[in-house]
Amino acid sequence: MNQKHLMMKPVRKEYMEQYNELLRYVFQVTDQELSSLGWEEQEIIRAKFPTMEKADVIGWFDKDSLISQVAVYPMKISIFGRIYDMGGLTGVGTYPEYSGRGLMHKLLEQALRNMRDKEQYITYLYPYSIPYYRKKGWEIISDKISYEIKDYQLPKRTQTVGTIRRVDIDSEELKDTYERYARHTHGAILRDELAWNEYWLWNTDDITAAIYYNKKGEQDGYVIYWISNNIFHIKDMVFINEEAREGLWNFVSAHFSMIDKVVGDTFTDEPLSFLLEDADIKEMIAPYYMARIVDFTKFVENYPFKPDTQVRGWEFQLTDPMLEFNQGTFRLTVDRSGKGKAERIDLVCTDEINIQTMTTMLMGYKRPDYLYKIGRIQASESTIDMLEDAIEQQVPYISDYF
């Protein structure tokens, strides 16, 4: 089919209704589903306006009709304590009559190049198809564990020195609590107004929050929840120490007489069951977010490897299905302080890794030894040992949705 009349260009605010229509068609969001959440279509468009004005949105147009699109939100994340600019990829969709032409591949490639220009050297997305995005260079980096706890399985109250106070979800106290948590939590998104807007967008009206304050009056954690049909729903619970965790569960357990069970999600790699006296609860783990290193050499410049008594190095072949500047032979050098440097070299190397595996390894979701055992890294055992020692061991925490 002739594609000469198709044009890629930025999607300005005058195309917001077309942007929304394309999303609703691709993801089959019905009027009934919007109504169940208390939304009207025009309200969704108005709610999205502030977000879209800050986003980098590009699309393919057939004359003046938007037919394919992606959006990139400017965000910041914490990677082992270092703050990175991150491109949050979302709003991905193409009308089916235009599929199979490579339009989305070209959009994603352009979006990645735009991220590189803006020094967003890593990108997150919530995948509608894990196989599709793996082919484009993304890889899984986080999980979501959904759980169900019967009322009689709730933890018994423990003594804590802090206090709990319920707050409005738009309170500055809640935002400050999350900021305190996120800056010290690997993988977490540092939420600005854009990120908070996306976080709350699809919530019900009766959602609320409770903050745990330590004896100094500092916010050490919160639980975001709602109660319906005798079920205590936990959207998210964060805490920076064990005291806050126990205090928040004291608060949940205090609803014992009002509920039949608790259902919720947690975004760590630690099942909740081990912490309960009655551990026989339902838990289901599922992949959650994917990530992709946009520019490997630039990403490594700020990456905090673990310090050591000697300089470490690795020469390897890196492959990337989309970006030529991530393809070729590289030498990774890590000095004694843990500062890394990656540079191109003109050598033939037998060690191999692709950008997907590099991403999940450096983000801490899968360890080098495991990736080596399943054939995702070609390297010597001594190199794998070096990587095990050089990379921090912590799985990313991501509780956002965009």
C-alpha positions in Angstrom: 0.0 0.0 0.0 1.3 3.5 -0.8 2.7 5.3 2.2 3.8 8.5 0.6 0.8 10.3 2.0 1.6 9.3 5.5 3.6 11.7 7.7 5.3 11.4 11.1 5.1 14.6 13.2 4.5 15.8 16.8 1.0 15.4 18.1 -0.1 18.8 19.3 -2.9 19.6 21.8 -5.3 20.2 19.0 -5.2 16.5 18.3 -6.0 15.5 21.9 -9.4 14.1 21.0 -7.9 12.0 18.2 -5.2 10.8 20.6 -7.9 9.7 23.1 -10.0 8.1 20.4 -7.1 6.0 19.2 -6.2 4.8 22.7 -9.8 3.9 23.4 -10.1 1.9 20.2 -6.8 0.1 20.6 -7.4 -0.8 24.3 -11.1 -1.2 23.9 -12.1 1.2 26.7 -15.9 1.4 26.6 -18.3 4.1 27.8 -19.6 1.7 30.4 -16.0 1.1 31.8 -15.5 4.9 32.0 -18.9 5.4 33.7 -18.1 2.7 36.3 -15.1 4.8 37.4 -17.2 8.0 37.4 -15.6 9.4 34.2 -17.0 11.0 31.2 -14.9 11.1 28.0 -14.4 14.9 28.1 -13.3 14.6 31.7 -10.6 12.2 30.7 -9.4 14.5 28.0 -9.3 17.5 30.4 -7.5 15.4 33.0 -4.9 14.4 30.4 -4.3 17.9 29.2 -1.7 19.0 31.8 0.2 15.7 31.3 0.2 15.8 27.5 1.4 19.3 27.5 4.6 18.1 29.2 4.9 14.9 27.2 6.8 14.3 23.9 4.0 12.8 21.7 4.7 11.8 18.1 2.5 10.1 15.6 1.8 9.1 12.0 -0.9 11.1 10.2 -2.9 10.1 7.2 -3.6 13.6 5.9 -5.0 15.2 9.0 -6.0 12.0 10.8 -3.9 10.5 13.6 -3.4 6.8 12.9 -0.4 5.7 15.1 1.1 7.3 18.2 3.5 7.1 21.2 3.9 9.4 24.1 7.0 9.9 26.3 6.6 11.4 29.8 9.6 13.2 31.3 10.3 11.5 34.6 13.0 10.9 37.1 14.0 7.6 38.8 16.3 6.4 41.5 18.8 3.7 40.5 20.7 2.5 43.6 20.6 6.0 45.0 21.6 7.9 41.7 18.9 10.0 40.1 18.4 9.5 36.3 16.2 11.3 33.8 13.8 8.6 32.5 11.4 8.6 29.5 8.1 7.0 30.4 6.7 5.4 27.3 3.0 5.2 27.0 0.0 5.8 24.7 1.3 3.3 22.2 -1.2 2.4 19.5 -2.0 2.0 15.8 -5.3 1.5 14.0 -5.5 -2.1 12.7 -6.0 -1.1 9.1 -2.5 0.5 9.3 -0.7 -2.3 11.1 2.0 -4.4 9.4 3.7 -1.4 7.8 6.4 -0.9 10.3 4.9 2.4 11.5 5.2 1.6 15.2 8.8 0.4 14.8 9.8 3.8 13.3 7.8 5.7 16.0 9.6 3.8 18.8 13.0 4.4 17.1 12.3 8.1 16.8 11.0 8.2 20.4 14.2 6.6 21.6 16.4 9.0 19.7 14.4 11.9 21.1 15.0 10.5 24.6 18.7 10.4 23.9 18.7 14.0 22.8 17.0 14.9 26.1 19.5 12.9 28.1 16.9 10.3 29.2 19.2 7.3 29.0 16.7 4.8 30.3 13.0 4.3 29.6 10.2 2.5 31.4 6.9 1.1 30.1 4.0 -1.0 31.2 3.8 -3.6 28.4 0.6 -4.7 26.6 2.8 -7.4 25.0 6.0 -8.6 26.6 7.2 -10.5 23.5 6.7 -7.4 21.3 8.7 -5.1 23.5 11.4 -7.7 24.0 12.0 -7.7 20.3 12.4 -4.0 20.4 15.0 -4.1 23.2 13.0 -3.8 26.4 13.1 -6.4 29.2 11.2 -7.1 32.4 12.6 -5.4 35.5 9.9 -5.6 38.2 7.0 -7.7 39.5 3.7 -7.2 41.1 2.5 -9.6 43.8 -1.2 -9.7 44.3 -2.4 -11.2 47.6 -5.6 -12.1 49.5 -5.7 -12.4 53.3 -8.7 -13.6 55.2 -9.8 -11.6 58.2 -8.7 -14.3 60.6 -5.2 -14.3 59.0 -4.4 -10.7 59.6 -1.4 -10.1 61.8 -1.9 -9.6 65.5 -1.3 -6.1 66.8 2.3 -5.3 67.9 3.5 -2.4 70.0 4.9 0.5 68.1 5.9 4.0 69.3 4.5 5.9 66.3 1.1 7.1 65.4 -1.3 6.7 62.4 -3.3 9.5 60.8 -5.6 9.4 57.8 -5.1 12.1 55.2 -6.5 13.2 51.9 -4.8 11.7 48.9 -3.9 15.1 47.5 -2.2 16.2 50.7 1.3 17.4 50.6 2.1 15.1 53.6 1.4 12.1 51.4 3.6 13.3 48.6 6.4 14.1 51.0 6.1 10.6 52.5 6.5 9.0 49.1 9.4 11.4 48.2 11.2 10.4 51.3 10.7 6.7 50.5 11.4 6.9 46.8 14.8 8.7 47.0 16.1 5.7 49.0 14.4 3.0 47.0 15.9 1.5 43.9 13.9 1.8 40.7 11.2 4.1 42.2 9.8 6.9 40.2 10.3 10.4 41.8 6.8 11.7 41.3 6.2 15.2 40.1 2.8 16.6 39.3 2.7 14.7 36.0 3.5 11.4 37.7 1.0 11.9 40.5 -1.7 12.8 38.0 -1.1 9.5 36.2 -1.0 7.6 39.5 -4.4 8.7 40.6 -6.1 8.9 37.2 -8.1 5.6 37.2 -8.9 5.4 40.9 -12.3 5.3 42.6 -13.7 8.3 44.5 -13.6 6.6 47.9 -9.8 5.9 48.0 -8.0 7.3 51.0 -4.6 7.1 52.7 -3.1 6.7 56.2 0.4 7.8 57.1 2.6 6.3 59.9 4.6 8.9 61.9 7.5 7.9 64.0 8.1 9.3 67.5 9.9 12.3 66.1 6.8 13.1 63.9 8.5 12.0 60.7 6.6 10.2 58.0 8.0 6.7 57.7 5.3 5.1 55.5 1.7 5.0 54.3 -1.0 2.8 53.1 -3.4 3.8 50.2 -6.7 1.9 50.4 -10.4 1.8 50.0 -13.2 -0.4 51.5 -16.0 -1.8 49.5 -18.3 -4.9 49.9 -16.5 -5.9 53.2 -13.2 -6.0 51.4 -10.2 -3.8 52.4 -8.4 -3.0 49.1 -4.7 -1.9 49.4 -3.5 0.0 46.4 0.0 0.4 47.8 1.9 0.3 51.1 5.4 1.8 51.5 7.6 2.0 54.6 11.2 2.8 55.2 11.6 0.5 58.3 10.1 -2.4 60.1 8.4 -0.2 62.8 6.4 1.6 60.1 5.5 -1.7 58.4 4.1 -3.1 61.7 2.3 0.2 62.5 0.6 0.2 59.1 -0.5 -3.4 59.4 -1.8 -2.6 62.9 -4.0 0.0 61.2 -5.2 -2.5 58.6 -5.9 -5.2 61.3 -7.9 -2.6 63.3 -10.6 -3.0 60.5 -11.1 -6.6 61.5 -14.8 -6.2 62.5 -15.6 -4.3 59.3 -14.2 -6.6 56.6 -14.0 -10.3 55.5 -10.7 -10.1 53.8 -7.8 -7.9 52.6 -6.7 -7.8 48.9 -3.9 -5.8 47.5 -0.7 -5.5 45.6 2.9 -5.2 46.6 5.7 -4.3 44.3 8.8 -5.9 45.9 10.3 -9.4 45.3 9.4 -10.5 48.8 6.2 -12.5 49.2 4.1 -11.2 52.1 3.2 -14.7 53.4 6.6 -15.2 55.2 5.8 -12.2 57.5 2.4 -13.6 58.6 1.9 -16.0 61.4 -0.7 -17.7 59.3 1.3 -17.8 56.0 -1.3 -19.9 54.1 -2.6 -16.9 52.0 -3.2 -16.5 48.3 -0.4 -14.8 46.4 0.1 -14.4 42.6 3.2 -13.0 41.0 3.2 -11.4 37.6 5.7 -9.3 35.6 5.0 -5.6 35.9 7.2 -3.0 34.3 9.8 -3.3 31.5 12.8 -1.0 30.9 15.3 -0.3 28.2 18.7 1.4 28.3 18.5 4.1 25.6 22.3 4.9 25.4 24.6 2.4 27.0 27.7 4.5 27.2 25.9 7.4 28.7 23.9 5.3 31.1 27.1 3.7 32.5 28.7 7.1 33.2 26.4 7.7 36.2 25.8 4.1 37.2 26.9 3.3 40.7 28.9 0.1 40.6 30.1 -1.3 43.9 33.6 -0.1 44.9 36.5 -2.6 45.0 40.2 -2.7 45.8 41.1 -3.0 42.1 40.1 -1.8 38.7 37.7 -4.2 36.8 37.2 -4.6 33.1 35.1 -6.5 30.5 35.3 -6.5 26.7 32.2 -7.8 24.9 29.9 -7.6 21.9 26.7 -5.7 22.5 23.6 -6.0 20.3 20.6 -3.8 20.0 17.6 -4.5 17.6 16.9 -0.8 17.0 19.8 1.6 17.8 23.1 1.4 16.0 25.0 3.4 18.7 24.4 0.5 21.1 25.8 -2.1 18.7 29.4 -3.2 18.5 32.3 -4.1 20.7 32.7 -2.3 24.0 35.2 -2.2 26.9 33.5 -1.6 30.3 36.0 -0.3 32.9 35.0 0.2 36.6 37.5 2.0 38.8 38.1 1.4 42.5 35.4 3.9 43.5 32.8 2.2 41.4 32.7 4.7 38.6 32.1 3.0 35.2 33.2 3.9 31.7 32.1 2.2 28.5 33.9 2.9 25.2 33.9 1.4 21.8 36.9 -0.7 20.8 38.1 -2.3 17.5 38.6 -5.9 18.7 37.0 -9.2 18.0 35.3 -10.5 21.3 33.8 -13.8 22.1 31.8 -12.4 25.0 28.3 -11.4 24.0 25.2 -9.7 25.6 22.2 -7.9 24.2 20.7 -4.6 25.4 17.7 -6.4 26.9 19.9 -8.6 29.2 22.2 -5.7 30.0 19.2 -3.7 31.1 17.7 -6.3 33.5 21.2 -7.1 34.8 22.2 -3.5 35.6 18.7 -2.8 37.1 19.2 -5.7 39.5 16.1 -7.7 38.5 18.2 -10.8 37.4 21.6 -11.6 38.6 24.6 -12.1 36.2 25.1 -15.7 37.4 21.4 -16.6 36.5 21.6 -14.8 33.2 24.8 -16.7 32.4 23.2 -20.1 33.3 20.2 -19.6 31.0 22.5 -18.5 28.1 21.7 -14.8 28.1 25.3 -13.9 28.6 28.3 -15.4 26.9 31.4 -14.9 29.1 33.9 -16.7 31.3 33.0 -17.7 34.8 35.6 -15.2 36.2 33.8 -12.4 34.3 30.5 -13.5 35.7 32.0 -13.5 39.2 33.3 -10.0 38.6 29.9 -8.8 37.5 28.3 -10.4 40.6 30.6 -8.5 42.8 30.2 -5.2 40.9 26.4 -4.9 40.7 24.2 -4.1 43.7 21.7 -6.8 44.6 18.2 -5.2 44.8 15.1 -5.6 42.7 13.4 -2.4 41.4 10.3 -1.1 43.2 7.7 0.4 40.8 4.2 1.0 42.0 3.2 3.5 39.3 0.9 3.0 36.3 1.1 5.2 33.2 
